[in-house]
């Protein structure tokens, strides 16, 4: 019944909602708009999870990989990506 009326949220969905809320707060504080991605496991464009569990921000320019750093959370990496894209010519 709870699923039918929308009151049921699995733990994973609740965790993703908390991360999204944190991302919104960080982005507003930075004055940035984060690049969301439904196809990425992290949920953000330009952000990958490393085998160590940390998150890497970067993208390719003219076939070369440009790295913006490695971060503890996907949100921090997404903010770094957004800053770099905003400043790109």
N, C-alpha and C positions, 0 to 999 in steps of 0.2 A: 504493500500500500504506500509506504513512504517514497519508494521510487516513482510510483505513478503520479504522485502529487508534487514531486520535486523537493521533498524534505530530506531525502537521503543523499549524503555526500560522503563518498569513501574517503579514507585517510589521505590517499594520494591527491584527490581533487582538493581537499582542504589545504594540503601543503602547497600545491600549485597556486591556489588562491592567495595564500599568505605571501608567497614569493612575488606574485604579481602586484600585490598591494605594496610590498617593500620597494619594488621596482618603480612604481608610480611615485612614491614619496621621494626616492632618490632622484628620479628624473626631474620632478618639479623643483627640487632643491638646486639642481644643476642647470635648470632651464633648458633641458634637452627632451627630445622625443625619441624613445627607444624603438629600435627596429625589431618588431616581433616577427617570428617565423613559425608557421604551423608544421613545417617539414623538418625542422631541427629538433633534436632530442632536448636541447637546452631551452628551446622556446624563443631564442633570440638569433637574429641574423648576425653572422660573423663571430659567433661564440661556439667553441667546442669544449667538451670535457676531456681532460687529459687522463691517462691511465692512473696517475697519482691521485685523482679525485678533484684536482684544481681545474680552473677554467681558463682557456686561452682565447684571447681576442685578436682577430686579424682578418685580412682578406688578401686577394691577389690584385696586383696592378701591373699591367703589361706582362702577365705571365709569372711575375715574381711575387713571392709571399711576403707580405708586410705584417709584422707582428707588433701588436700594441701592448703586449704583456700577458702575464699569467696572474690570475686572481683567485681568491678564496671562494668567491661566490659568482654565479652566473650573472647576477645583477651588476656587480662591479665590472665584470668584463663587458657587459652590454653598454654600460655608461662610457667606458673607455672607447668602445667602437663608435658610439654615437658622437663623442667628442671629436674623434679623428675624422669621421665622415663629414661632420659639420664644418671642420676647418680645411677640408680638402679643396683644392682649386677646381 
